Amino acid sequence: MADPMSVFQVAGRAMSAQLVRMNTTASNLANAGGTTGSAETAYKTMKPVFRTSFDAASGLATVDVEKIVTAGEAPTKVYDPNNPLADKDGNIYQAAVDESREL
């Protein structure tokens, strides 16, 4: 049988989950406005999915990061034939990161 979790373990796991949230937000903001030549290679917004974990031995609950998923809008297609990244039709694709939502 596993030892009961201490309050420090609970807090540490919660802070680790928050760090993942902050890192994905920072990555999303860093890639806002990024452009590419195809919709497939355009940056997709990342979001962490959390899961509650209950420790029956101590009666404490904490949070874990279950996975990180891509979410949000499709990349924005912009006609810009003079851009060196433009595809054969003259389009570029911008990452659809909603900066105000991220903040």
Backbone torsions as a table, in degrees:
resi	resn	phi	psi	omega
1	MET	NA	137.8	-179.0
2	ALA	-74.7	149.8	176.2
3	ASP	-68.1	149.6	177.2
4	PRO	-64.1	148.2	178.2
5	MET	-73.7	143.1	175.1
6	SER	-90.4	165.6	178.7
7	VAL	-63.2	-28.3	178.2
8	PHE	-70.5	-37.0	175.9
9	GLN	-66.9	-40.2	177.8
10	VAL	-62.4	-47.5	-179.6
11	ALA	-64.4	-39.8	179.5
12	GLY	-63.4	-41.2	178.5
13	ARG	-67.1	-38.4	178.5
14	ALA	-66.1	-40.7	178.5
15	MET	-67.8	-35.3	176.3
16	SER	-64.1	-41.4	178.2
17	ALA	-64.8	-40.3	178.6
18	GLN	-65.7	-35.8	177.4
19	LEU	-63.1	-39.7	176.4
20	VAL	-63.0	-42.7	178.5
21	ARG	-60.9	-45.1	-179.0
22	MET	-66.5	-38.7	179.8
23	ASN	-67.5	-39.7	178.3
24	THR	-68.4	-38.4	177.0
25	THR	-63.9	-43.5	178.5
26	ALA	-62.8	-40.6	178.0
27	SER	-64.7	-41.7	178.5
28	ASN	-62.3	-45.9	-179.3
29	LEU	-67.0	-36.6	179.7
30	ALA	-65.8	-28.6	-178.1
31	ASN	-98.2	2.4	177.9
32	ALA	-62.9	132.3	179.2
33	GLY	82.2	0.4	178.1
34	GLY	-67.2	143.5	-178.9
35	THR	-121.5	155.8	178.2
36	THR	-152.3	173.4	-176.6
37	GLY	-90.9	-4.5	178.7
38	SER	-145.8	154.2	-179.6
39	ALA	-67.1	-30.9	-177.9
40	GLU	-68.9	-32.6	-177.5
41	THR	-94.5	-3.4	179.1
42	ALA	-67.0	147.1	-178.7
43	TYR	-64.6	136.5	177.1
44	LYS	-111.0	136.6	179.9
45	THR	-61.3	135.8	178.8
46	MET	-104.8	141.6	177.2
47	LYS	-136.8	135.0	175.5
48	PRO	-81.2	147.0	174.7
49	VAL	-111.5	123.8	-175.9
50	PHE	-100.6	153.9	177.7
51	ARG	-134.6	133.4	176.5
52	THR	-79.6	134.7	176.4
53	SER	-117.3	130.4	179.7
54	PHE	-110.5	128.3	177.5
55	ASP	-100.2	105.1	-176.6
56	ALA	-64.4	-31.4	-177.1
57	ALA	-65.3	-36.9	-178.5
58	SER	-105.0	-16.9	-177.0
59	GLY	79.5	13.2	-178.8
60	LEU	-102.2	148.0	176.1
61	ALA	-116.7	147.9	177.1
62	THR	-142.9	-173.3	-175.6
63	VAL	-126.2	145.6	175.1
64	ASP	-129.1	154.2	172.2
65	VAL	-85.7	116.4	-179.4
66	GLU	-78.1	-45.6	179.0
67	LYS	-166.4	170.2	174.9
68	ILE	-118.8	127.4	-176.3
69	VAL	-118.4	159.1	171.4
70	THR	-91.4	140.0	-175.4
71	ALA	-147.3	175.9	174.0
72	GLY	100.3	-167.5	-176.0
73	GLU	-75.3	163.9	172.0
74	ALA	-73.6	155.1	178.5
75	PRO	-57.7	150.2	-179.9
76	THR	-87.0	125.3	178.7
77	LYS	-89.8	128.1	-179.2
78	VAL	-128.2	132.5	177.3
79	TYR	-81.5	114.8	-179.9
80	ASP	-150.8	78.8	-174.2
81	PRO	-65.7	-17.8	-179.4
82	ASN	-85.2	-8.3	179.2
83	ASN	-75.5	133.3	-179.7
84	PRO	-65.1	-17.1	178.4
85	LEU	-88.7	-3.3	-175.0
86	ALA	-62.4	144.7	177.0
87	ASP	-78.3	-173.6	-176.1
88	LYS	-63.3	-23.0	178.6
89	ASP	-92.7	0.1	179.2
90	GLY	86.6	16.6	-178.1
91	ASN	-102.1	145.4	168.4
92	ILE	-119.9	161.9	-177.6
93	TYR	-124.0	127.4	-179.1
94	GLN	-104.4	142.4	177.7
95	ALA	-61.2	132.5	-178.3
96	ALA	-92.1	69.0	178.8
97	VAL	-101.3	121.6	177.6
98	ASP	-85.2	99.3	-174.4
99	GLU	-61.9	-39.0	-179.4
100	SER	-67.2	-34.7	177.1
101	ARG	-68.8	-38.0	179.7
102	GLU	-66.1	-36.1	-179.8
103	LEU	-76.6	NA	NA
